[in-house]
Amino acid sequence: MLVLIKGAGDLATGVAVRLLHAGFRLVMTDIAQPTAVRRTVAFCQCIYDGTTQVEGITARHVSTTQEVEACWERGEVPILVDPEAEIRKKFHFDAEVDAILAKYNVNTRMDDAPIVVALGPGFTAGVDCHAVVETKRGHYLGRVITEGSAIPNTGVPGDVGGYSKERIIRACRDGIFEPVAAIGDTVAKGDIVARVDGEPVYSQMPGIVRGMLPAGLKVKRGMKSGDIDARCELDHCFTVSDKARAIGGGVLEALLMLRNKN
């Protein structure tokens, strides 16, 4: 199956890794300046760097159909800057996965492809898509929903290692973001982890920095700009998360289930 994945952040990348291992061929799209904080495990990082690797899989920033096909020949994942998914006009996709995680439907319709799967809140199976995959941490994470919607967005981050909202590094003001701590650094509560136009951003908890926006990005006050993990496992900073793997398993289940029904 040829699958279009809209979005190339860390959760979308976890989906892509599972589908690639299952033998699917992929194209992924994102915006010109992605804001994924878990950049070490997000294929969208190749939009800044040209190429990136996650768990041994190479993603490459491309702009033409010829470059897409060349990526497939090399076993790579092609990533396009294509927010409107215009690439649909160039290839016949068997399925589309909306992995933007905007918490609302940006531009996905059920007739975009023979099979359309969407992640998280903002979608209704049977209206916007054929299936929704639950993204909220907890008992239902990764569940495939064929009627209805995912659990509504609460605005409260899930608990990891005993911390919830404290995990998130947020911009203190509008301005240009400059990281101080790097992904993989260990920090204490109260440490300066970044600056926005020179104003410091402080860690709200002790732990290891698992995510951080790139330098020079324009941010808004309160915008998610990084992530701290209390478990302090360095390997977790550079591998697909349990949440992303669970969601990827749900997408794989949904695609195979819907393909067999068709």
N, C-alpha and C positions, 0 to 999 in steps of 0.2 A: 504494500500500500504506500502511496505517496501522500504524505501528511504535511499540511501547512500549520505551523505553530505561530500564533501571533503573540509576541512578547518573547524576550530572551533573558529574563532575569533569573534568579537562582531557582525559583520554583519551576519555571518553564524549562530551565536547563535540566532539572531533575526528571521532568517528564521526558525530555528529549533523550536523556541517557537510557532510560528504561525502554523507550521505543526503539532506539538504535540497537540495543542488545537483543531485541526481539525481531530484528530484521526489517524494520520500517525504513523508508527513505524520507528524508526531512528537508524542509525549507523553513527558516525562522525569520521573523521580521521584528523590527523595533523602531523606536524614535531616534532622531539624530544625536541626542544627548541622553542616553539612558541613565536612570537614577537608582539602579540596583545597588544596595550597599554591600551585599555579599559578593563583591566583584571577583574574588578568587574562585568562585564556583558558579559564575554567570557567563554564559556564552556572549552576552551583549558587550562584554569588555572588549571583544575584538573590534567593535566599532571605534574605540579609542586607539587600540594598539595594532590593528591589522589582523592579528591572529591571537587566539588564546586557547589554553588547554584545560579541560576538566576531566579528571580521572582517566587520563590518557587519550581522550577524544579531542581532536582539534576542530575549532570553529574558525571560520574565515569570513571577514567582511568582504562582500562582493556587491556588484551593481548591475551585472548583465546576466542574461540567460546562459551565455557561454561559460561564464565564470561559475554559475550554479552547477552546470553539468560537469565542469572540471573538478569541482569539490567532490561530487559524488564519485567520480572516477578515483579520487585519492582517498576515499573513505572519510571525508571531512563533512562538517555541517556548514552549509552556506547561510550567512546572516545578511539580510538586506535592511537598509534604512527605507522603510516602506510602511508608514503608519496606516495607510488606507488599504494595505494588502493588494495593491495593484498587480502583484505577481500572479494573482489568480487568473488574470487574462492570458498569461503566457504558458501555464502548465495546467493539465487536467488533474486536480487534486481529488483523491478518493475521500479525504477527510480534512476537516479544519478543527483546530483546538484553540480556543481563546484562552490564553494564559497570561493576559495582561494584568489581571488582579487589580483592576481599578475599583472594584466593589460596585460597579455599575456597568451596563452594557454600552461600550463605546461605539461600536459599529458592526456588530455581528448579527447575521440573520440566518435563519434555519435553512434557507435555500442557497447559502454560500457554497455548499458542497454536499455530496450525497450523505455524509455523516458530519454532524457538527456537535462538538463537545465543548462545554465551557466550565471554567473553574471558579468556584466560590459564589458569593452573593451577587445579586444584580441580574440573574438570569432565571428563566422559568423553562423547564424542560417541556417541550411540546409547543412553546411559543417562540422563544429566541433560539432554541437549539434542540437537539434530540436527547441530550443527556447533560446533567450537571454533576460535577465531582465536588464533594464536600472538602473544604480547605481549613475549617476550624479545628484546632487541636482538640483532642479528646476522643471520646468513644466512637464518633462517626467519621473521623478523619479518613479520607479516601473513598468514602461510600459513593456508589453510583446511583444517581437519582434520575429516574425516567419519567416521573410525574411530580411536578412541583419545583421547589427552589431549595437552595442551600440555606443553612442557618444565617439569619441576618447579621450584618456586621455590627459588632458591639462597640467598636472603637477601642477596646482594651486588648493589648497584646496577650497571647497565650503564655502560660506559666512555663518557664524553662529553668530548672535548677532552683526553684523557689522564688524566682523573680518574674515580674510581669512588665508593668509599664516602665520600671526602672531600667530595663534592659536596653531601651531605645535611646539612642543619642539623637537629640533634636536641635535644629538650628535655633539659636537664641534671638535672631533678628533676620530681616531681609538683608541679603548681601552676597559676597563672594566667599565660598567655603574653602577653608584651608585646613587640612588635617594636621594634627600634631602627633597623635598616636597612629601607628600602622597596624594593619591587620596582623594578628599574631602576638601583639604586645600585651603584656599583663599590666593592668592598671588597678589603682586603689580608688575607693570612693573619694570624690573631691578632686581627683587629678584633672588637669586640663587635657582634653582629648582632641580638641579642634578649636578653630577660631572662625568667626564670621565677620569680615571687615575689621579684624583686629580684636573683636570682643570675644572673650574666652567662653568655651562650652565645657562644662564639667561633667565628669562621670558621676552617675547617681548610685553606683554600686561597684564592688570589687569584681574582678573577673578578667577574662581575656577578650580582646577586641576581635570580634568575628566578622564585622562588616564596617566599611567606611566609604563615604563618597569620594570620588577623585577630586584633586585640587583644582580650583578655578571654576567650579560649577556654581551657577547662580542659584541661590536657595531662598525660600520664604520662611519667615518665622514659624517655628513649630514643625517644619518639614523633617521627616525621618532622614537622618544623615549618617547613622551608624548603628551598631548592634554590639552588645557586650554579653558574654556567656559566662555564667557563674561556674560552669563545670570545668573550665580551664584545661580543656583537652586541645592541644595545638592542632592535632590532626583534624578536628572538627572544623577548623577554619578553612581547610583546603579540600574537603570532601562533601559530596551531596548530603544534605541533612535527612534525618529520619522523616521529617514532614514532607520534604520534596519527593522522597522515594515512595512514601505512602500514596501521595497524590498521583505520582507517575503510574503506580500500580492500578489506581482507579481509572486513569485515562486508558491504559492498555486494556483493562477489562471492558470498558465502555466501547472502545473501537472494535474489539473482536466480537462482542455481543451484538452490536448494531450491524456489523458486516454480515454475521451469520443470519440475522433476521432478514437482511436484504437479499 
